């Protein structure tokens, strides 16, 4: 999980201040020492760590905190604000040209996930009603063009290619003309990477840049490489003047050093983060939300946005009606499981709930196989059985278990859980009816 190790250490360090009615400078010093160690272990740049802890301490020993009734909470608030500032304060959106097409130049080293990210970005823009065109300018890496074509097909986005025998600058120029003719309003150029930074790579990128005059130059770096990612960003920025960074594999980065250092070292914002392999798992980077997640305060806004894009609105309305009339069936339960799976990994979703810190999540066994098992059991039932589980006798249970590759005990367990859920739904329905009745006779109904 992203920032898991760092989040746990920071929450432990700051948690010691929470219950104190009064704070001394010594208390702040001890907490800041722990914070400093946590950040250094997370592979955050040394200078960044030093500036960060100095700023927090300076604010924490001010009268606003020392005279507060909840000084510990005030220090956590300061850390949250400084973390947010460190990562860029607010979301930095893509800049679009006033006269289409907008050209986005993607660059980075090999292995960072540049080609996949290029496809994800196109998919993201297509969902925003843009008409993107992908351009294959990596003529050196074997199968690079084919990889972009496969990703483009999955995203439902066209790919412009002239094979691997042409000059990347000529390909970029031709793609720009092709895009104009075909009304593509965004052109995303996938360029060649190298195993390391060299003059030839930089010269080629500079030449492509000069030929197409991109609105955005996005550098793709692997979050899991920590300080190496920061050094790569610094070098690319000095040579090419990047406009933003895309951090890939952030979902697998328990430390988070790159995310916390890049903005401060390069002065360039993180615009997107890769949170998984699926096309939809490229997310805009929100510094305030990420800081909140790191400190165990949750990320309700991202959770709401995920739900809005994943849940079917009409189905939600129908489900509400069924819950009110107490007609919740196993078919509805199956629908809800499908919707939940669309939200993403369950531990990531749980981490967005305020108060559900990394320590709490560590002891929580989020078994996604259990969801698959439940789906298999319900899908092995007939429509009549899903509608009315009370007809499922021992013979039917055996058939369902065989059909789903599970045990009869698993079927029994599910049916028992579902019965309890129905009881709970009935209670809620009864309470609501009672409240409405009371409201009708003059009592306020909230």
LUMTORZA-116893 format. One line per field, with one value per residue (C-alpha): residue in one letter; x, y, z. Coordinates in steps of 0.25 Angstrom, whole numbers, plus 5000, padded with zeros to 4 digits. Example, Ala and Ser with C-alpha at 12.3 -4.5 7.8 and 13.67 -1.06 7.14 Angstrom:
2
rest	[A_S]
east	[5049_5055]
north	[4982_4996]
up	[5031_5029]
This chain:
446
rest	[X_X_X_X_X_X_X_X_X_X_X_X_X_X_X_X_X_X_X_X_X_X_X_X_X_X_X_X_X_X_X_X_X_X_X_X_X_X_X_X_X_X_X_X_X_X_X_X_X_X_X_X_X_X_X_X_X_X_X_X_X_X_X_X_X_X_X_X_X_X_X_X_X_X_X_X_X_X_X_X_X_X_X_X_X_X_X_X_X_X_X_X_X_X_X_X_X_X_X_X_X_X_X_X_X_X_X_X_X_X_X_X_X_X_X_X_X_X_X_X_X_X_X_X_X_X_X_X_X_X_X_X_X_X_X_X_X_X_X_X_X_X_X_X_X_X_X_X_X_X_X_X_X_X_X_X_X_X_X_X_X_X_X_X_X_X_X_X_X_X_X_X_X_X_X_X_X_X_X_X_X_X_X_X_X_X_X_X_X_X_X_X_X_X_X_X_X_X_X_X_X_X_X_X_X_X_X_X_X_X_X_X_X_X_X_X_X_X_X_X_X_X_X_X_X_X_X_X_X_X_X_X_X_X_X_X_X_X_X_X_X_X_X_X_X_X_X_X_X_X_X_X_X_X_X_X_X_X_X_X_X_X_X_X_X_X_X_X_X_X_X_X_X_X_X_X_X_X_X_X_X_X_X_X_X_X_X_X_X_X_X_X_X_X_X_X_X_X_X_X_X_X_X_X_X_X_X_X_X_X_X_X_X_X_X_X_X_X_X_X_X_X_X_X_X_X_X_X_X_X_X_X_X_X_X_X_X_X_X_X_X_X_X_X_X_X_X_X_X_X_X_X_X_X_X_X_X_X_X_X_X_X_X_X_X_X_X_X_X_X_X_X_X_X_X_X_X_X_X_X_X_X_X_X_X_X_X_X_X_X_X_X_X_X_X_X_X_X_X_X_X_X_X_X_X_X_X_X_X_X_X_X_X_X_X_X_X_X_X_X_X_X_X_X_X_X_X_X_X_X_X_X_X_X_X_X_X_X_X_X_X_X_X_X_X_X]
east	[5000_5005_5013_5009_5023_5024_5010_5011_5024_5018_5005_5013_5022_5011_5001_5010_5006_4991_4987_4996_4989_5002_5014_5028_5039_5045_5033_5033_5048_5045_5034_5042_5053_5044_5038_5052_5056_5043_5045_5060_5056_5045_5057_5052_5064_5072_5071_5056_5055_5063_5055_5042_5045_5051_5038_5029_5037_5037_5022_5020_5027_5019_5008_4997_5001_5006_4994_4984_4975_4978_4993_4996_4985_4990_5004_4997_4990_5003_5010_4998_4999_5014_5013_5003_5012_5023_5016_5011_4999_4988_4985_4992_4984_4988_4989_4982_4985_4975_4976_4975_4982_4989_5002_5007_5022_5024_5038_5046_5056_5053_5045_5037_5024_5024_5017_5006_5005_5003_4992_4985_4986_4979_4968_4967_4965_4956_4946_4947_4941_4955_4959_4974_4984_4995_5008_5019_5033_5041_5047_5059_5053_5048_5033_5031_5022_5014_5012_5007_4997_4992_4990_4983_4974_4970_4968_4960_4969_4976_4991_5000_5012_5022_5030_5043_5052_5048_5054_5046_5045_5039_5029_5025_5023_5015_5007_5003_4998_4991_4984_4980_4974_4966_4961_4969_4970_4981_4993_5001_5015_5022_5037_5049_5055_5069_5074_5081_5082_5091_5093_5087_5074_5073_5077_5066_5056_5060_5059_5045_5041_5046_5038_5024_5025_5017_5008_5012_5025_5022_5033_5029_5037_5036_5032_5039_5053_5052_5064_5068_5054_5057_5071_5065_5054_5065_5074_5062_5057_5070_5072_5057_5049_5038_5024_5021_5023_5016_5019_5017_5015_5012_5002_5014_5023_5022_5033_5028_5042_5040_5026_5031_5044_5041_5033_5043_5056_5051_5040_5031_5018_5014_5002_4998_5000_4999_4992_4991_4992_4978_4975_4967_4977_4984_4979_4981_4991_4984_4995_4985_4978_4991_4996_4983_4984_4998_4994_4982_4972_4966_4962_4947_4947_4955_4946_4934_4940_4943_4929_4923_4931_4929_4914_4903_4893_4881_4884_4887_4873_4867_4874_4870_4855_4858_4864_4853_4842_4851_4852_4867_4871_4884_4883_4885_4896_4903_4902_4908_4920_4922_4922_4931_4941_4941_4946_4959_4967_4959_4971_4973_4958_4959_4971_4962_4953_4956_4962_4966_4981_4991_4993_4978_4979_4991_4983_4971_4971_4964_4962_4958_4957_4945_4938_4941_4936_4923_4921_4923_4913_4902_4904_4902_4888_4876_4868_4857_4868_4874_4860_4856_4867_4857_4854_4869_4868_4880_4879_4880_4891_4899_4897_4901_4914_4917_4914_4923_4934_4932_4927_4913_4918_4922_4908_4902_4911_4907_4892_4893_4900_4890_4879_4885_4887_4872_4868_4877_4870_4857_4860_4865_4852_4844_4851_4849_4834_4833_4841_4832_4819_4824_4828_4814_4808_4816_4830_4842_4847_4862]
north	[5000_5014_5021_5009_5009_5024_5026_5016_5023_5037_5033_5027_5039_5049_5040_5042_5057_5055_5052_5063_5075_5083_5083_5087_5090_5077_5069_5075_5072_5057_5057_5064_5054_5043_5050_5053_5038_5033_5043_5039_5024_5027_5032_5046_5056_5060_5075_5074_5066_5077_5089_5081_5078_5092_5098_5089_5092_5107_5107_5097_5104_5117_5123_5118_5103_5105_5112_5103_5094_5083_5085_5071_5073_5086_5080_5069_5080_5087_5075_5072_5086_5086_5072_5077_5089_5080_5072_5084_5090_5087_5079_5083_5080_5078_5091_5091_5099_5110_5105_5090_5081_5081_5073_5065_5060_5047_5044_5036_5024_5010_5002_5013_5010_5021_5014_5008_5022_5028_5019_5021_5037_5035_5027_5037_5048_5041_5039_5055_5055_5058_5052_5047_5042_5033_5035_5024_5031_5020_5013_5006_4997_4984_4983_4997_5001_4988_4991_5004_4999_4988_4999_5008_4997_4994_5009_5011_5021_5022_5020_5028_5020_5020_5008_5007_5011_5026_5038_5041_5056_5053_5043_5054_5065_5055_5051_5066_5068_5055_5059_5073_5066_5056_5066_5060_5071_5064_5057_5049_5046_5033_5035_5026_5023_5018_5010_5022_5037_5040_5052_5045_5043_5057_5063_5054_5059_5074_5072_5066_5077_5088_5081_5080_5091_5083_5089_5079_5071_5060_5052_5038_5032_5020_5023_5011_5016_5027_5037_5031_5036_5050_5050_5046_5057_5068_5064_5063_5077_5083_5078_5079_5088_5078_5083_5072_5058_5045_5035_5021_5009_5018_5007_4998_5009_5007_5018_5030_5037_5041_5047_5055_5060_5063_5076_5082_5078_5081_5091_5083_5078_5063_5063_5048_5036_5021_5013_5000_4993_4995_5007_5014_5014_5027_5037_5052_5056_5063_5068_5071_5058_5050_5057_5054_5039_5038_5044_5034_5045_5037_5043_5044_5053_5042_5031_5039_5042_5027_5023_5033_5027_5013_5012_5011_5023_5016_5003_5012_5018_5004_4998_5010_5007_4992_4995_5004_4993_4982_4974_4973_4960_4952_4957_4971_4966_4961_4975_4982_4972_4975_4990_4989_4982_4993_5003_4996_4988_4988_4991_5004_5007_5005_5014_5026_5025_5035_5028_5015_5017_5008_5001_4998_4992_4984_4975_4975_4963_4968_4955_4958_4943_4942_4952_4943_4931_4938_4943_4928_4923_4933_4931_4916_4919_4919_4933_4927_4924_4937_4944_4935_4928_4921_4911_4906_4892_4883_4877_4890_4894_4882_4886_4900_4896_4887_4897_4908_4899_4902_4894_4893_4900_4912_4912_4911_4922_4932_4929_4931_4945_4949_4946_4954_4966_4965_4965_4978_4984_4981_4988_5001_5001_4999_5011_5020_5017_5020_5033_5037_5034_5043_5054_5053_5056_5069_5063_5068_5057_5059]
up	[5000_4997_5008_5018_5025_5026_5030_5041_5047_5045_5052_5064_5065_5065_5073_5086_5086_5084_5099_5105_5111_5110_5101_5104_5094_5098_5095_5081_5079_5082_5073_5062_5063_5061_5049_5043_5044_5038_5026_5024_5025_5014_5005_5005_5001_5013_5010_5009_5022_5029_5024_5027_5041_5044_5038_5047_5059_5057_5056_5067_5078_5075_5084_5076_5079_5093_5098_5091_5099_5089_5086_5080_5070_5066_5063_5055_5047_5045_5040_5031_5025_5023_5016_5007_5004_5002_4991_4984_4992_4981_4969_4956_4944_4930_4921_4908_4896_4893_4878_4877_4876_4890_4889_4901_4900_4909_4914_4924_4925_4921_4931_4938_4931_4920_4909_4918_4925_4911_4908_4922_4920_4906_4913_4924_4914_4905_4917_4918_4903_4897_4884_4887_4877_4882_4874_4874_4874_4881_4869_4877_4887_4881_4881_4887_4875_4876_4891_4889_4878_4888_4899_4889_4885_4900_4902_4889_4884_4870_4869_4859_4854_4843_4847_4853_4841_4841_4849_4862_4859_4845_4852_4862_4851_4842_4854_4857_4843_4843_4856_4850_4838_4847_4858_4869_4880_4888_4882_4892_4888_4893_4892_4894_4908_4911_4923_4927_4923_4912_4902_4890_4897_4902_4888_4882_4892_4890_4875_4876_4886_4876_4864_4871_4882_4893_4903_4913_4915_4925_4931_4936_4947_4956_4970_4976_4972_4982_4982_4968_4963_4969_4962_4949_4950_4953_4941_4931_4936_4934_4920_4915_4925_4928_4932_4941_4947_4946_4958_4954_4963_4975_4980_4983_4989_5004_5006_4998_4997_4982_4984_4996_4990_4975_4976_4986_4978_4964_4966_4957_4961_4961_4952_4952_4960_4955_4965_4958_4945_4940_4930_4940_4950_4947_4956_4957_4969_4980_4991_5001_5000_5000_5013_5019_5016_5021_5034_5035_5033_5021_5007_5006_4994_4985_4991_4987_4973_4971_4975_4965_4954_4958_4963_4953_4957_4953_4960_4973_4972_4970_4982_4991_4987_4990_5004_5008_5004_5010_4997_4997_4989_4987_4973_4978_4988_4976_4968_4980_4981_4966_4969_4981_4972_4962_4973_4974_4984_4997_5006_4998_4999_5014_5015_5010_5022_5033_5045_5038_5039_5034_5048_5048_5034_5037_5046_5036_5027_5014_5007_4993_4990_4999_4990_4978_4986_4989_4975_4970_4980_4976_4961_4963_4968_4960_4958_4967_4978_4977_4979_4990_4998_5007_4996_4997_5004_5006_4992_4986_4995_4990_4976_4978_4985_4974_4963_4970_4974_4989_5001_5006_5019_5010_5004_5018_5023_5012_5014_5029_5027_5017_5026_5037_5027_5023_5038_5039_5027_5033_5046_5038_5030_5042_5049_5037_5036_5051_5050_5038_5046_5058_5048_5042_5056_5059_5063_5054_5045_5042]
